[in-house]
């Protein structure tokens, strides 16, 4: 099975969210390192905040990534305007 077919059939998913030291060049506390994967594709990142807020934010990123795989799903509000009658 090729990498393309693996990524086409596998959604992105959260692999881990773990407490960590602040990334280089940053300050503060409550930093978390997260890993998102889709087959061989790996996304690693850092986020600061409470664990529940970080998990929620990372889950939202995963949801958006999975939506992008199938094209944009924009919300469209179509309004039909009746044509004016000619006199």
N, C-alpha and C positions, 0 to 999 in steps of 0.2 A: 504494500500500500504506500503510495507516495505521500510526501509531506502535504501537498495540496489537498488530497482527499481526506487526510487526517484532520486538517484545520477546517475543512468545509463541513465535516460531520460533528466536530466537537465544539461545544460552546465554551466561552471563557468561564472560568470558575475560580473562586478564592481558594488558594492553597493554604495560606497561613496569614495570621495577624499576630505579631509578637511584640511585647514591650522591648524597647531598645534605648540605647544612649542617643542623645541628639545627633543628627547628621553633622558632618564637618561644616563649620562656619555658621552654625545656628546655636541658639541658646534655649533655655527653658526645660520644662519637664514634661512628663506624659507623652513621650514620643513612641510611635509604633512603626514597625517595619512590616509591610504587607507584600505578599506575592500572589499574583494572578497568573493563571496559565490557560493556554489553549493549545493542546497538543505540544509541539516543540516550542511554541512561542511563550516567552516568560516576560512578565512585567513586574518590576520591583519598585517599590516606592516607600516614602515615609509620610506620616501624617501625625499631627499633634492633636491631642484632645483626650476626652474620656474614651475608654475602650468601646463602650456601646456606640458612641458617636462615630468613631473611626470605622467600626464594622459596618455601620449603616452607610457611611459615605463610600466605602470600598464596594459594598453591595450595589450601590447606585451606579458606580463606574462600570461594574461588571454588566449590569443590566443595559446600560447605554452601549457598551461595546458589542454585546450580543444583538442589539437592535440594529446597529450599524452594519453588521454582517449581511443583513438582508435588505439593505437600502433604507433610505430615510422614510420614516413613518410620520409625516407631517400631518397636523390637523388642519383641515381646510373647512372653512365655513362658507359655502357657496350660497349666494343670494341671487335669485333670479329677479330681474327687474322687467316688469311688463312693458312691452313696446307701446309707445304712444300711438293712438289712433290718428290716422291722417284725416284732415278735414276736407 
